[in-house]
C-alpha cells in the first residue's frame, strides 16, 4: 500500500515526498462517477457508510446510495438539497433545508424516511439548513448555521445549543470532543451543555477553520486560505510545510484525516491534495488527471481507509490501498510506453515519440532526449552500458546523451554473447556489436538470414531461435565467430501471435496452443501441460512474454498478469497471477512490457503513461456479499419487491425473480467476479463472471435455495444464500386438488353410467353387425364359389379351345396329306385301283364335312360365338363365319389357307373383305377385335 511505504520513508526521514512521488505524479487508481452514471444531481455535499459497506451521499436531489454495483436515489422528502448525511448503528441520518431526520431499511431493501421535525413537532428557524451531522455517545448532533440540534436516541427527544452569537460557521468532532467556530471566528468546545472558548477569533486572525485535527495530542487547524496552524500553550503557531504555497493559492473547502497520518484536503480551485504526516505532498489530483471537477465539496474515508471525494460535478473513489499507481500522461507528451529501464539513478522511458528520462530524486517532469525522436522498441542494460533499440538503429545511452552504434536499420533486441560481444535482432536479421577500446561498435551482420528478428534467443554457442509471427520459428546454426548463418530450418510449431523468451538458461515459446519448453538436444519444442492448463483459463490475444531477470517470466492475459518463477528445488515453475487485466494496464497490445525498478516494484508501460505495481499480497476480503434487492415479475411485467433477508413465499403468477447483489469492496471493483447455483434448478455452479444481478424466469412451483459467491482472488471467496418458495398456482392448491378429486369422481360416475348405456347399445349393434357380417361372409363365399366355377368353366373352355385348335390343325395336316397323296395318285389314274382310291380320298376330304365337324367342336368350346357374331354382323357369309372362327383360334393366314384350300394371298383378300363387312377402321386390329368379341 502507498501509505505503508510512505510511513517507512517518513520515519527514517529519507524522502520528502514518498516513494511514488519519486517518479513524478504517480497516482493511485481513481474511479470517477459522473451524474449521468448515478442519475442524480451534480453536487455531492457529504458522505457516510454503513456497517455492510454501502456508501450514502448527500446529493442535490436527495439521498444517494452505492453498494459497489447499484446506484439508488431516494428523493429528499421536501424536494430540497440534502446537505449532510451520517450513518450511526446502521441508521442513516440526514439534514436538508428546514428538515432533518433518519432513514431505515425496509424488508425489501429500500429506505424509508422519518422526519424528526414532523415526528417530534420541532420548530425550525427561518431558512435553516443542517450542514453537518455527527454523534457523541447516544446523541446525534445536527449542525445548522444557527445552532446545534441534539437528538437523544434513548429518550427520543430534541434539544438545542445556540452559539454565543447568531452563527455557527463550522462544527468539528475530534476524539469524542465537539467544537464549533462562530461568526467571530472563535473556536469553542462543548462541555456539559456549555461552550468553552478554546481560541479567540482575534488569535486566529479571523481565519475560517475548515477542519480540526489531532496531531501529537495538539489541535491542528486547517484554514480556508492560510494553511495549517497548531495550538501550543494557548498560542496559534503556523505549521510551516512544503505545501504551504499550494494551500494558500487554493481555496480549501473540505478535509479529512486518514489513519492519523495523512490529510486529504479538498479545494475549490485545485482539486484534491494529499499530505503525509509531515505535510509533504504525496499527490494532488484535479480535473484532467482523475477528477471530473476541481471543486471538492466533501471528503470521506471509508472502512478500508480509502478516500471518497464529493465534487461540485460528480464523485470520485481514490483507492489509497492499491498496489498499483499510475502515471497519467494527460498532455500526450510521452505517448505510448514500449519499454523502460532504471539506469544510473534515472528512469528512462522508450515510447513511440522518443526516449525520455528523469532523475529519481527529483519530483520533476520527464525530459526528452534529443536525437531519438520516433519509435523506441527496447532499452537494455548489459554490463555498465544502456542500449537503446530504435527504429533508426542502435544507440548507447548515457544520461541525456546518446551515441549511435548502428544506423540505417531498425533494431528490436539485445543479447549478450560474451563480455565483448552482443547479438542484436534487427529488421533485417542479426547483427553483432563488439567492444573495442571501451567503445561499442557495429562489427558485422550475420550472412544468410535476412528476416526480422524481434524475438530471438541464443540456445547454444552456435545455435539460436528466431520467432516470426507469420513465418514461424527458425532454428539457426552459425559459425563460432558469428559471421554467417550456416543453416536455417523452420521448426514444426503453430504460427501466429507468439513470443520467445529465456530464463535460467532455458528457452520458452508461447502461442495460442500453449506454453512450450525448447529441448536443445532434440531441437524441438515440448509443451508444458501444467502451465498450459493454468493459462487456458484466460485469454491471450498477443501471447506476449517478458523476462525481467533470469528468474522471472511475465505473461500478459486479458484478466491477469502471470508471473512464472523457477522453483529453487526443482525445474518446475511457481505460478502466481495478479488481477491486473488489460483494462487496468491499458498497455499496447502485442508490445506489453514490464521492468523491475526497486523495492519489489515493477513498471508496466501503458498507452498513456505507465503503471507501477509491487505484486504484493493478494487481495483480502473485508466486507460480506450483500443482496440489495429482490424483485418478482408476472407476465404483465408488474413487479413486486420482496424481503431481502428472510425466506419468501412468492405467488406462482410472479414466478420470474431477479436478485441484485454486490460486494462492497470498492478498492477491488475491477477484480470482483461472481457465480451462482440455484438449488432445485441448476446442477452446477455458473462460470465466474462480472455481473450484479441474476434473473430466473418462469420457475416451477417448489422450494429453491440461491447460493451466490463472490471472489477477489482465487482464495478470497464469500458466499450468501437465500431460500425462497414459489407457491403452487391456484389450480394446484390443496383445495383445487380436492375439488378436482370430487369432480373426477362425479365425472367418472357419470361417464361410467354413460358407458354402460353406451356399451349395451354397442353390444346390440355389434350383434346386428356380426349377423350382417356373417351374411356378407356367406354371400362372399357363394360369390367365391361362383367365381371358382366360372374359373373352372373358363379353364374348360380354354382347354376345349386348345383341343379344337389341335383338332383343326390335325384336319389341316390330314387334308394337306391327302392332297399330297391325291396329287401323286392322279398321275396313275389308268389303274382302276388308283382311280378307286382317288374317289375314296376325294369323298373323305369334303370341305363341308370338315367344317361341320369343326363348327360343332367350336360351338362346344366357344358357345354362341358364331351366333352372336351373326347377330352383330348379319352381312357375314358362310365363309366369313369360318374365317372368323379360325381367326378366333388365332390361326395365321398360312395356317388358314389349307382349310379353305386356297393360297395365303387369297386368305389375305378374304380378311380384307371381312374387315369391310364388319365396318372396321384402318387402325382396328381384326384378330384382336374377333378375339375380344
Buried (B, 14 or more C-beta within 10 A) or exposed (E): BBBEBBBBBBEEEEBBBBBBBBBBBBBBBBBBBBBEEBEBBBBBBBBBBBEBBBBBBBBBBBBBBBBBBBBBBBEBBEEBBBBBBBBBEEBBBBBBBBBBBBBEBEEBBBBEBEBBBEEEEBEBEEEBBBBBBBBEEEBBBBBBBBBBBBBEBEEEEBEBBEBEEEBBBBBBBBEEBBBBBBBBBBBBBBEEEEBEEBBEBEBBEEBBBBBBBEBEEEBBBBBBEBBBBBBEEEEBEEBEBEBBEBBEEBBBBBBBBBEEBBBBBBBBEBBBBBBBBBBBBBBBBBBEBBBBBBBBBBBBBBBBBBBBBBBBBBBBBBBBBBBBBBBBBEEEEBBBBBBBBBBBEBBBBBBBBBBBBBBEEEBEEBEBBEBBEEBBBBBBBBEEBBBBBBBBBBBBBEEEEBBBBBEEBBBBBBBEBEEEBBBBBBBBBBBBBBBEEEEBEBBBBBEBBBBBBBBBBBBEEBBBBBBBBEEBBBBBBBEEEBBBBBEBEEBEBBBEBBBBBBBBEBBBBBBEBBBBBBEEEEBBBEBBEEBBEBBEEBEBBBBBBBBBEEEBBBBBBEBBBBBBBBEEEEEEBEBBBBBBBBEBBBBBEEBBBBBBBEEEBBBBBBBBBBBBBBBEEBBEBBBBBBBBBBBBBBEEEEEBBBBBEEEBEBBBBBBBBBBBBBBBBBBBBBBBBBBBBBEBEBEEEBEBEEBBBBEBEEBEBEEBBBBBBBBBBEEBBBEBEBEBBBBBBEEEBEEEEEEEEEEEEEEEEEEEEEEEEEEEEEEEEEEEEEEEEEEEEEEEEEEEEEEEEEEEEEEEBEEBBEEBBEBBBEBBEBBEEBBEBBEEBEEEEEEEEBBEBBEEBEEEBEEEEBBEEBBEBBBEBBEEBBEEBBEEBEEBEEBBBBBBBBBBBEBEBEBBBBBBEBEEEBBEEBBEBBBEEBEBEEEEEBEEBBEEE
